[in-house]
Amino acid sequence: MTREYTPDELLPLSGIQHFLFCRRQWALIHIEMQWQDNALTVEGKQLHERVDDPFFVETRRDVIISRSVPVASYTLGLSGICDVVEFTSSTEGIRLPGREGFYRPTPIEYKRGHPKRDPVDEAQLCAQAICLEEMLAIDIPFGYLYYGETRRREPVTFTRELRQLVYQAATEMHAYMARGYTPRVKVSKACRSCSLAAICLPNLQEKTSSVKTYIRQQIEQA
């Protein structure tokens, strides 16, 4: 039986990207409440400041464009904001208040930079789609990621595998949060671009030994 979370248990949806990028980074941000900007995070904030406008609704032909749309899923236990949701006229869509006809929603997430090797951005977009599906009782097969560097929309199909990745990550996030657990560092190339490197101190932690190892070394050297 699928568990449903309460409103007080909902975690920030945007954290799923941090979690899949590095579980320790997510725990530092969401459990230990630590944050530090670098050039990459500042560029991302500036991009979203240009996109975010909760009062923006525009109609272009048969498409209604809405920005900063709040969403939540009680099966994922996540809530957040969709940068943009486009509602396209479709007989397979839903009714919208004050509008005639039916519309199919499509989430669009804005990102700085370019497409990444790992599906962290795709997972965040898919989590938004699952929220919309739960709120609107409709299937959403795809969405788009817009990258500031390439200035292009990349289509993302919400496959079964991507949805499973989202559900698994959300479950792990709640388990970590319940335990108040911050994982040990796993040094990788990603550490070079992490804004929390000065807080995480990955190279310093990697060199630390357990108490058991320290005692054994001291005995062996005596």
C-alpha positions in Angstrom: 0.0 0.0 0.0 1.4 3.4 -1.0 2.0 5.7 1.9 0.7 9.3 1.9 2.8 12.0 3.7 1.2 14.8 5.7 1.6 18.5 4.7 4.1 18.9 7.6 6.3 16.1 6.2 6.6 17.5 2.6 10.2 18.1 1.6 11.4 20.7 -1.0 11.0 19.2 -4.5 14.0 21.0 -5.8 16.1 19.0 -3.3 15.8 15.9 -5.4 18.3 17.4 -7.9 20.8 18.0 -5.0 20.1 14.5 -3.6 20.9 12.7 -6.9 23.9 15.0 -7.5 25.3 14.2 -4.0 23.5 12.8 -1.0 25.9 14.6 1.4 25.2 18.0 -0.3 21.5 17.4 0.1 21.9 16.6 3.8 24.1 19.6 4.4 21.4 21.9 2.9 18.2 20.3 4.1 19.2 18.6 7.4 22.0 20.8 8.6 20.6 24.0 7.0 23.9 25.1 5.5 24.3 27.0 2.2 27.0 28.9 0.3 26.7 30.4 -3.2 29.3 30.1 -5.9 29.3 31.6 -9.5 27.2 28.7 -10.8 24.4 29.0 -8.1 24.3 32.8 -8.6 23.9 32.4 -12.4 21.0 30.0 -11.7 19.3 32.4 -9.3 19.6 35.2 -11.9 18.0 33.0 -14.6 15.1 32.1 -12.3 14.6 35.7 -11.3 13.9 36.5 -14.9 11.5 33.5 -15.2 9.6 33.6 -11.9 6.5 35.7 -11.8 3.6 34.2 -9.9 1.2 36.6 -11.5 2.2 35.9 -15.1 -0.4 34.2 -17.3 -0.2 34.6 -21.1 -2.2 33.1 -23.9 -0.6 32.3 -27.2 -3.1 30.8 -29.7 -4.2 27.6 -28.1 -1.6 27.6 -25.3 -2.0 29.2 -21.8 1.4 29.9 -20.2 1.5 30.1 -16.4 4.7 30.8 -14.3 5.7 29.9 -10.8 3.0 27.3 -10.3 3.0 25.7 -6.8 2.7 21.9 -6.8 2.7 19.1 -4.3 2.6 15.3 -4.2 1.6 13.5 -1.0 2.7 10.1 -2.4 6.2 11.5 -3.1 6.1 13.7 0.0 7.5 16.7 -2.0 6.3 20.2 -2.8 7.7 23.0 -4.8 7.3 25.4 -7.7 7.2 24.7 -11.4 9.0 27.5 -13.4 6.4 27.3 -16.2 3.4 25.1 -17.0 2.0 25.3 -20.5 -1.7 24.3 -20.9 -2.3 23.3 -24.5 -5.8 22.9 -25.9 -6.5 19.1 -26.1 -9.6 16.9 -26.0 -7.7 14.7 -23.6 -7.0 17.6 -21.2 -8.7 19.0 -18.2 -11.0 22.0 -17.6 -9.4 25.2 -16.3 -11.4 27.8 -14.2 -12.7 30.6 -16.4 -11.6 28.9 -19.6 -13.6 27.0 -22.3 -12.5 23.6 -23.6 -9.9 21.3 -22.3 -6.1 21.7 -21.7 -3.2 19.3 -21.3 -0.5 20.6 -18.9 3.2 20.4 -19.7 5.9 21.4 -17.1 9.0 23.3 -18.3 12.0 23.8 -16.0 14.7 26.5 -16.6 18.3 25.6 -16.0 21.6 27.5 -16.4 24.3 25.8 -18.4 23.7 22.8 -20.7 22.3 19.2 -20.4 24.1 17.1 -17.8 25.4 13.5 -18.1 23.3 12.2 -15.1 19.5 12.6 -15.1 19.3 15.0 -12.1 17.4 17.7 -14.0 15.2 15.1 -15.7 14.3 13.7 -12.2 13.3 17.2 -10.9 11.1 17.8 -13.9 9.5 14.4 -13.6 8.8 15.0 -9.9 7.0 18.2 -11.0 5.0 16.2 -13.5 4.0 13.6 -10.8 2.8 16.4 -8.6 0.7 17.9 -11.4 -0.7 14.4 -12.2 -1.7 13.9 -8.6 -3.3 17.4 -8.3 -5.1 17.4 -11.7 -5.8 13.7 -12.1 -4.3 13.4 -15.6 -1.3 11.6 -17.2 1.6 13.8 -18.3 3.9 11.9 -20.7 6.6 14.5 -21.3 8.0 17.9 -20.4 10.8 20.2 -21.4 14.1 21.4 -19.9 15.3 24.9 -21.1 19.0 25.5 -20.8 20.4 29.1 -20.6 23.7 28.2 -22.3 22.2 26.5 -25.3 18.9 28.5 -25.3 17.1 25.4 -26.4 14.3 23.3 -25.0 15.2 19.6 -24.5 12.2 17.2 -24.5 12.0 14.8 -21.5 9.9 11.6 -21.7 8.7 10.5 -18.3 9.5 6.8 -18.6 8.8 4.1 -16.0 12.5 4.1 -15.2 12.7 7.8 -14.6 9.5 7.7 -12.4 11.0 4.9 -10.4 14.2 6.9 -9.9 12.1 9.8 -8.6 10.1 7.6 -6.2 13.2 5.9 -4.9 15.0 9.2 -4.3 12.0 10.7 -2.5 11.8 7.6 -0.3 15.5 7.8 0.6 15.3 11.6 1.2 12.5 11.0 3.8 14.5 8.2 5.4 17.6 10.4 5.7 15.5 13.3 7.1 13.8 11.0 9.7 17.2 9.8 10.9 18.9 13.3 10.6 21.6 11.5 8.7 24.4 13.2 6.8 26.4 10.7 4.8 30.2 10.8 4.7 31.9 12.4 1.8 32.5 10.4 -1.5 35.1 12.5 -3.4 34.3 12.8 -7.1 34.7 15.2 -10.0 31.4 16.7 -8.9 33.1 18.2 -5.8 34.9 20.7 -8.0 31.6 22.4 -9.0 29.9 22.0 -5.6 29.1 25.4 -3.9 29.4 23.7 -0.5 33.0 22.4 -0.9 34.3 24.9 1.6 31.7 23.5 4.2 32.0 19.9 3.2 35.8 19.8 3.1 35.8 16.6 0.9 39.6 16.2 0.7 40.1 16.7 4.4 37.3 14.2 5.3 38.6 11.6 2.9 41.9 11.5 4.8 40.3 11.0 8.2 40.4 7.6 9.9 38.0 5.8 12.2 38.8 5.7 15.9 39.4 1.9 15.6 42.0 2.5 12.8 43.7 5.3 14.8 44.1 3.1 17.9 45.4 0.2 15.9 47.9 2.4 14.1 49.1 3.9 17.5 49.5 0.3 18.9 51.5 -0.8 15.9 53.8 2.2 16.1 54.4 1.8 19.9 
